[in-house]
Amino acid sequence: MNPHSQNQLLNQRLSTLQTEFILIDHGLCPDWSREEHTRRRDSLYLILDGKGKITVNGKAFYPEKNDMVLLPRGSRVSLYSENETCYNKYWCDFIMSVDDRSLFDITDFSYVVHLESNDRAKLLFERLDALHTKNDAASALLIKAALTELVSFFLESGEREITDIKSSAFADETRRFIQENLGSRLTVSDVARHMRYNEKYFIYLFKKNFGTTPAYFIKTSRLEKAKYELLYTDDKVSYIINKIGYSTPQKFSKDFKAYTGFSPTDFRKAFGCC
């Protein structure tokens, strides 16, 4: 793929970036050591002074002054220090997602980067510290901008590239094919065949891209389509059932009620526009 085309795909991919700021703090850490655990949030550290050990997904690191550390959500992490207060640092918790997937699941990055000077990073952390108690729109945008720039230090380290450009195309084509064929008796095998993968490997790729199984995705896509048809058309339920490819009315009614808490008729009565 030429650089221009890859840039276009990259820009398109990151256009859906969502950022949720959670907290920021700074100072000495009196309770650093922790046994291995799974991170529930993305975390950034700027080390101002001190020494310690971090193990991330089996890799050991010993961050020092002017190092930045990124611990992504879902990573397995342990922290260790011989001293009670091993680090003086800034730290920030947040969540960054692209199409409901962690940004760091689709990027190749280092967990630790060294800064020749921490002036810019420290300024950004100080900005986050000053803005996080405010609730105006400008502050919210500036918080996202500061977080994005801090994360960019890891993407600028010379090893960064989006690793799922092909996966993005896979997801887009798979989603398109499923949506366009909901009216047929579409099976996972049908989709795998269309995507030119054997079924077992297709299911693996699908779960990696969508976070769920293709069978469940097809089912919920049908039910979401049914919800739309019930809300915005006057079509009979029997016609909608055929339109979304359900095998029997009984199966559709059972799945629809489990999914929405309503029978199709009650759902239309409760929420329909007419």
C-alpha positions, 0 to 999 in steps of 0.5 A: 500500500502506498503511503498516501493510501495508508494515510487516508486509511489511517485518518479515516480509522482515527476519525472515530477516536473517543476519549474519556478522561477519568482522573489525574494526580501527582506526587509520591506513591506511598503504595506502589507495589502490587501483584499482577492484575488486569488494568481496567483503564488506560494509564499514563505516568510521567516519572519525575524522580525515583526508581522501580519496576513495572512488568507489563504482559510479561515484560519487565521495565525499570522507568527512570526520570524523564520516562513516560509509561503507558499501561493500556486497559486490559494489560496484565501489570505488576508493580514493585519497589524496594522503597515505600515511595519509589516514584515521584510522578504525574499519573493520569487514567483515561480510556481511548477507543476507536469503534468501541475498541481500545486504541491500544489494541489496534496500535503497535507501541512501546510501554515506555518512552524516554524524553530528552526533556519532560517540559512539554509533557509536564506542561500537559499534565499540569494543564490536565490538573488545572482543567479537570475540575471545570465543566465547560465545553472549552475545558472538555476539548482542551482535556481531550487535546492534552491527552491526545498529545500525551499519547502521541509521544508514544506514537512518535517514538519511531516504532508506531504504526496502525496495525489493523489497516487490513483489519479495518477493511475486514470489519468494514466489508464484513459489516457491509455484507451482513447488513446487505444480506440480513433478509436471506438465511445468512449463516456464519459459513456464508459470511466466512466464504464471502470473506475467503477465510475458513470458518474457524479462522474467520470466527477468530478474526471476527471476534478480534475486530468486533469483540463478539461472535459472528453468530451473535452479531448477525442475530443482533443486527437482525433484531436491530433491523426489526426494531427500526422496521417496527418503529418507522414503518407500518409493515406487518410483523410477518412481513418484517420477520421475512425481511430480516431472515428469521426462520419462524415467527416463534423464534423471532418473538422469543429472541425479540422479547429476550433482546428488548423486554417487549413482544414485537407488537408491544414494542411498536405500541410503546415506542412507535412514531404513529 
